[in-house]
Amino acid sequence: MSHAIQQVFAGVGVSAGRVIGPVLRMPDPIAAPADGAPLPPGASVETETQRLADAAAQVAAQLKERAAHATGNAQAVLKATALMAADRSLLKSATKLVASGTCAESAIWEAADAVATQLTALGGYMAERATDVLDVRARIVATLRGVPAPGIPDANEPFVLAAVDLAPADTATLDPAKVLALVTSDGGPQSHTAIIARSLGLPAIVAAGQSTELADGDLVFVDGIDGRVVRNPGSAEIALATAYASREQVPEFSGTGELADGHLVPLLANVGSGSDAQAAAAAGAQGVGLLRTEFCFLNRDKEPSHEEQVEAYGAVFEAFAGAKVVVRTLDAGADKPLPFLTDASEPNPALGVRGYRTDGATPGVLARQLAAIAQAAADHEAEVWVMAPMISTPAEAANFAQLATEAGLRTTGVMIEVPSAALLAEPILGTCDFVSIGTNDLTQYTMAADRQLGALAELNDPWQPAVLQLVAASCRGAQNAGGKPVGVCGEAAADPALAVVLVGLGVATLSMNKRALAPVAAVLRTINLSRARSLAERALAAPSAVEARALVRAELPELERYGL
């Protein structure tokens, strides 16, 4: 192992861990065949029909076998896709096209297109199945061409997954029992890859530009703490991986977030469904700091009914009876377009009509959502707070607070995601009860850096002193507005070292994925408030994000102890 030439690829560590394993690369996307391409030379309708049927059967069998060995969400996705691969109507439509002289690849591509369009038009659950049809189509065409199927590769042994970047659809079938670590050449510290890695507890490195050189079978050491990938690891890397594997385990979260001096810092969960909420409650979360209500609206052509929304929100409230649940109203637009609410032709959606702004373009959706939230709150015993995303001015905050109050909701707040809101926190809090800082968007808007771009990963880092200055400004504004609470619900709250800094700046509550609760709690318990304030001041004064992170981490020995 140590005799081969060693090569180091530098990136950004976004999820802690040190492991060694073989590489498997994400296959390239399947390119569309030509429309109506003719039968291959020498092929007959009969042989081409059989070739298509064989490929479809092979795909269905592979998916069924993978589903049998998968767990959780991955199993559900694979089962649904396997059913679609065995669907006779899809194969029948494609076979008709083959009979008219079209090759198998073009026939299945065109037939699946028609089926997906029909399903999308039906809306609701049927529209969600359109994705399965398109996935099956790509898999059948890959089989016909003799190339690897798209999506997460399948292997008998655990592996390190290398890719340019990962989309939400890619990670739906990611099995943490098989994937040892994630390495991407693109993406940033707050990209989807980073978020999914942290939620699954997988070591991960993003923005490792040269990692495109990694090939299937390469043995690598992945250091998600220091942001290094080492091809052909030697004795030093083996020692680090071994030490990490035998590290002291983080104690379970007790259900009370507090500092060493007893200063309370409630640790809440970010959730996106009733099942998420149940899992977070089981992990000890003290409430919900961010309920993403998009789960009710995505993959639909029309707005969900009042009854559907009441039931969906109620499932979350039920899991946290007697505890605080902060509901974010619909954050549509940008990377979450909705056909009934957003304009897909916007030239720059991230700076367009998104979040609260959609109420001006399409009035009524927000008011109806607030009415559903209020009804669900009345039906359950959770302490329901509600907040609006993408608020830029005190006038917008006041208007939202009025809408929420008219709907019957008592505690209203707004997200601080743009610099103007951070700078105007005091007047904004003159109109509502609390603010919650979304550090993912606040970072990308402050640094003018798209959070999905690996080339801008250094800028898109919540440790950037400019971002920390805006968090501090928000906390000062809240203090001046009568000591109203400031929460953080972005990915920054899940970083145990940064959590210390946020508390030192004046943040009252932290909300994160359930897996981060125990590590964050363990580190917070080792420092008192004056120490947290001192470290926060040092981070604010640091000349760069790298130095801010390094100097704070150097003062927190628990990070090394627990391998965080």
N, C-alpha and C positions, 0 to 999 in steps of 0.2 A: 504493500500500500504506500509506504513512504518512499519507494524507489522511483516511482513515476514523477514526471515533472509537475510541480505544484503550481496552480494558478489561482489568484485571488480576485474575486469580483466584488466591488464595493457597491452598496446600496443603502437603503434606509430601513433599519429594523423597526417593524411596526407591531410585532407580537413576540413576546419573549420565548426563548427556548433555544437549546443547542442539541442538534441531532446529526447523525450521519446516515446516509442512505443513497440508493441509486436514483438517478433522474429518469422521469418519464415526461416528455413534452406534450403539451396540448396539441392535438392535430390541427392542421390548417382548416379553416372553414370550407365547406363544400361549395364550389362554384356552380352556378346555375347552368344546365345544359342549354344548347340552342333551342329556341322555340320550334316545335314540330320537326325536329331532326329525323331524317329517314332511317329505315332499318339498316343495320350494319351490313357491309358487303357479305354476300353468301348466307345471310340469315333469312329465315322464313318467319311468317307470322307465328307459326306454331312454336318454333325454337325460341323466339324472342318472348312469347307469352310464358313459356316454361322458365326461361331465365329470370323473368320478373317475379314469377310465383316462387321460385327457389330463393331468390334474394329476400323477398318479404318474409318467407317462412324462417329463414336463417336469422333475420333481425328480430322477429318475434321470439324465437327460442333463446337468443342471446339475452334479450331484455328480461325475459321471464326468469332465466337462470340468475342474472344479476340481482333481480328483485328478491329472489329467495335468500340471497346471502347479505342483502343490505338491511339497514335499520332506519327507523324514524322517517324523516321527511324524504330521504333518498329512496327508501323502499316505496313510499306512496307515489312518488313521481315516476319511478321505473315501472311500477305496476300499471299506471294509467297509460304510459307510452307503449307498453307491451300489448295492452288491449287494442290500442289504435293500430299497431302494426299488424294485428290479426284481423282487423276490420275488413269484412268481405266487400262492402260497398266501395271502399277506396280502391281495392284491387280490381273490382269489376269495372269501375270507371276508367282506370288506367288500361285495362285489357282491351276495352273498346277502342281506345286511341291506338294501341298497337295493331289492332285489326285493320285500322284505316291506314297503316303504313308508317306509324311513328315508332322510333326506337324506344326501348324500355325506359331509359333515363328521362327522356323528354316527356314520355307518357305519364310516369308517376309524378313528375314535377308539376305538370299541368293539372292532373287530376286532384292532387293534394291542394293546389292553389284554389281550385273551385270549392272543394270541401271546406277549407279554412275560411274562405270568404262567407260561405253560408252559415257556418258556426258563429262567426263574429257578428253577423247580422242578427242572430237569435238573441245575443246578449247573455248576461249572467253566467251561470255555470258552463253553458254550451260554448260561450265565447272563450272561456279559459281553456277549453279543449283544443282550440285552434292551434295553440303552441305545440301541443302533442303531435298534431297532424304534420306540422312543418318539421318537427324533430324526426319523426318517422321517415318522412320524405328524404331528408338529408342522409339518414342512416342507410336506407335502401339504395340510394344512388351511390353512396360510398362502397357498399357491398358489390354493386354492379361494376364499379370501376376498379375494385380490388385495392382500395386505399383505406387508411384508418377512419373509423367512424368519428364524427364530431363529438365534442364534449369531453368530460373527464375520462381519461383512458382507464381501462380495466386491467387489473393485474392480480396475480395470486399473492404476491409479496408486497409489503408496504413500500412506498416510494416517495420521493420528493417531486412535487408537481412544479414544472417550469412552464411559464407562458409569457406572452407579451403582456396580457392583462386578463382579468377574469370578469365576466358580466354576471349579473344576478342569475340568469338562466343557467350559466355554466355551473355555478356552485350549488344548484338545487340537488344535484346527485353526488355531491362531494361527501365521501364517507370518511370521517376522521379516523376510523379504525385502519384504513388503507393508506391515507395520505399523511406522511410524516411532517411535511412542511410545505410552504408555498414560496416560490421565488418568481417575481415578475420583473420584466425589463422596463415596464411602464408603470403608471399608477403612482399615487402619492400617499402620504401618511394617513389621509382621510378618505381614500378611494374605497370602492366597494370591496376590493380584495383585502384591504387592511381591516375593514369592519368585520367581514366574515371570518377572517383568521382569528381575530380577538374573540368573537362570539363562540368559536369552536375550540379555542385554546390551542391553536396550531402555531408553531414558530413561523414567522413570515418576514420576508424582505421584499420591498418594492423598489422601483426606480434603479434596479441593478442593470444599467443599460447594456453592459457587455455580456450579460447572462444569456443572450440569444445564441452565444457560442456553445452553450451546454447541449449535449446530445443524449439521446436515450442510452441508459446504461452507465453513464459517467457517475463515479462515486463522488459525493460532495459532502462537505460539512457546512451546515447552515447555522449561523449564529444570529438569531433574531434580536439579541440584546445589543450587539455591537454593529450589526448591519453588514456582515461579511458572508460571502459564499466562497468556500475553498474547494477547488477541484483537486482530487487525489490527496485527501487529508493525511497528515503525518501524525507522529506520536503526540505532539502538542494538542492537536485538534481532538484526537481520541481521548486524551486526558480531560479536556474541557467537556466533551459530550458525556463522558463517564461521570464526571463530577456533577453535571447537571441532572443526570438520571438518578443520582443518589442524594440529591439536595433535600434539605428539610422541607417537609410539606407545609403549605400555608394552613394555619388553623381555620376551621370552619367559621363562617360569619355568625356572630352571636345574635344578630338581629338588632343591635344597637351600634350605630356609628358614633364614635367619640374619640377625643384626643386623650393623651396621657393625664391631663389635668381635669378630665371630666367634661370639657367643653363638647357639647353635642353637635354632631354633623350628620343629620339623617341621610342614609344611603338608600336611594330609590332606584327603580328599574325603568329602562326604556323598553316599551312593549308595542306590539303591533297587532295583537289579537287576544281573544279570551284564553287560548291555550298558552300563549306567551305569558300572560298575566298569572296563570296558575303555576307555571314553572318558576316564575320570579318569586311568587309568594312562598313556594316550597323552598327556595334558596335563601329565604329570610329577608327579602327586600322590605323596607319599611313603608313602602308605598310605590306609586308610579310617578316618576318625574316627567315622563313624556309618553303619552299615548298617541301614536301615529294613527290618525283616523283614515289615512289613504287606503288602508286595507279594505275598507268598506266600498271604495269608489273605483279602484283600479280594475282594468280589464272589463269595463262596462261601457256601453254606448249611451246609457242614460243614467240619470241620478237615481240612487237607491231610494226606496220608499221610506216614509217615516217609520213604519213598523220594522223594516229591515235594519235601519240604523239603531233604533231603540234596543233591539235584540242584541246587535253586535256590541254596542257600548256597555250594555247591561252585563254581558259575559265577563267583561273586564272589571266592572264595579263589584260584581259578586265575589271575585277572588280577593278583593281588598276591602271587605266590609269594615267600617270604622277607621280606615286609613285614608291618607290623601291620595287622590288620583288627579294628575294634571293632564287635561285633554288639550291637545293641539288641534285646532280646527284645520280643515283640509288645506294641505300644502301642495296644491296642484301647480303645474307649470314646470319650466326648466326640464329636469330629467324625469318628471312625472306628468306627462301630458294627458289630458282627458278630453275625448272628442266633444263632450257636451259643455265644456267649460273653458278650454284653452285654445289659443290660435297656433296651430302647428306651423304656420308660415312666418312666425316671428324670426327676424334675422339673428337675434341674440337672446334666446329664452332666459338665460341666467340673469339677465338685467331687464327682463320683460315683465309681463303681467303674470305674476305668480303669487301664491299664498294669499294674503289678505286682499291684494290688488285685484284678484279676479272678481271680487264683489262689485267693483265699479263697472266692469265689463259685462258681467252676467249677474245682475242683482237677484236675490231670492234664495240662491243655493246656500249661502252662509246662514241666513235667518232660519231656513228650514233645518239645517244641521244643528244650530243652537237649540231649536225647539226639541229636537230628538234627544240631544244630550241632556237637556233639562228634564225631559220625561223619564229617561233612563235613571238619572240621578234621584228623582223622586221615588222611583220604584225600588231603589237599593239604599244601602247604608254607608256607602263610601262618601268621603268628604271630597266632593268634586270641585276642582278649580278648572278654569278654561282660559286658554291663551291663543292669540293670533300670531301666525308666522308672517315674516316680511313686513314688519312695521318700521316706517322710516321717520315719522313725525309725531309730535304730541296730538295733533288733530286726528290722525288715523287711530291712535290709541284711544282717544276719547270716544270716537265714533264706535269702535269695536266694543268698548266697555258699555256704552249705551245699548247696543244691540243685544249683548249678553244679558244685561240687567233686565231688559224688556222681555227676554225669553224666560226669566225666572232664575237665572244663575247668579249666585251671591258673590263669588270670588273671581275677579277677572284680572287678567294680566296679558303681557305681550312677550314675544320672543325678541331678544337682541341679537340680530344677525348681520346688521349693516352698521358701519361706523357712526352714521348720523344718530342712530338710536342709542348707542353707547354714550356718545357725547351729550345727548339730551335726556339721559336717564332720569334726572331730577324732574323736569317738567312732564315727562311721560308718566312718571310715577305719581304725579299730581292728579292723574286722570284714572289710575287703576291701582290694583292692590299688590302686584308683584311683577318681577321680570325673570325670565329664564334665558340664559345665554346659550345660543347654539354655536359652539366654537367651530364647527366644521365650516359653516357658511361665513361666520365672522372672519375666520382666517382667510378664506379665499377672496372675500370682498376687500378686506384690509390690504392684503398683499397683491391684489389684482392677479391672482394665480389660480387657474382652473385646478380643482383638487384631484381630477383624474389624470393630469399630465405628469408623467415621470420626470420630464425635463425641468419642471418647476417644483419638484418635491422639496427642495431646500427652502423655498419661500413658503410653501404650503404646510407649515409646521406650527402647531398651536403654541410652541415654545418661543416663537418670534416675539422679541420684546415689545414690538408695536402692538401685537395682539394682547399681550399681558397688560400693557398700558390701558387699553380700552376696557379690559375686564376691571382693572382698578378704577377707571373713571365711572363705570357702571355702578360699582360698589359705593363710591363716594356719593354719587347722585342719589342712590337709594338711602344712604345714611342721612343726607340732607333733606330727603323727602319724608323724614319721620322714622327712619330705620326699617323701611319696608324690605321684605326678603328678596335676595338674589339667589337664583339657582343656576346650575350649569347642567345641561343635558346633552352636550356634544361629546364626541369621542375623547376629548381631553380629560373628562372626569374619570375615565377608565384607566388612566395612566397613574399608578400609585404615587410617583414622584411629583407629577404635575398637580395631582389632587392636593398635596401638601401646600403647594404654591397658591392654588385657588382659594383654599381655606384661609391662608395667610393674607390674601388680598381682600377678604371680607365675604366670600361666598358662603351662604348658609346651608345649602343642600347640594348634594351631588347625585346625578342620575346616570346610570350606565347599564351595559348588558349584564345579565345576572352572573356571568362567570367572573366579572371583575369585582364583585362585592367583597369577597373574602380577601383578595390581595390588597385592595384599597383600604379596607378596615384594618388589616394587620399593620400596615405602614402608618396609618393615622394614629393608631394606639401608642406609637413609640415617641411621639413628639407632643409638646404642649403648644398653646396658642402663640406665646411670645416667640418660640422657636420657628413656628410656621411663618409668622410675620417677618422675622429676620431673613429667612430663606426667600420669601417672596420679594423683599426689597433687593436682595442680591440678584435675583433673576431679572427683575425690572432694569437693573443697572448694567446687566451683561451686554456686551456689544453684538452678540449674535444668538440665534436659537441654539446652536451647537454648544456654545459656552454656557448658556443659561442652564441647559439640561445637564451638562457635565458637572457643573459646580454644585447643583442641588443633589444630584445622585450621589456625589462623593460624600455628602453629609448624612446619607441614609443607609447605614450598613444592612438594614433588613432586606434591602433590594438584592444584595448579593447572597444573603443567607437563604432567601426563598427562591432565588433564580428569577427575579422579576426584571 
